[in-house]
């Protein structure tokens, strides 16, 4: 359960960081590919931007963690969790 809580907290942190910026039309509402694509489209964000790349990478890593069984998570979970923390810090720098 702790891994679940950590993953949810990481998702929440990414969303909060991205949404610190006042977006033209709509905040990023989730980290699914559909939610990200909608956010890009509605706000007319360059899909090739560094921020979009970071959000998609965080999303993919969180999805990876969500789909691993308990026995596989231990070491990979720690590594990917650290990677997500670094991505979050980079997003914070991008948003300013």
LINVENHU-V787178 format. One line per field, one symbol per residue. burial: I if it has 24 or more other C-alpha atoms within 12 Angstrom, else O. A space follows every 10 residues. Layout:
burial: ???
This chain:
burial: OOIOOOIOOI IOIIIIIIIO OOOOOOIIII IOOOOIIOII OOOOOOOOOO IIOIIIIIIO IIIOIIOOOO OOOOOOIOOI IOOIIOIIII IIOOOO
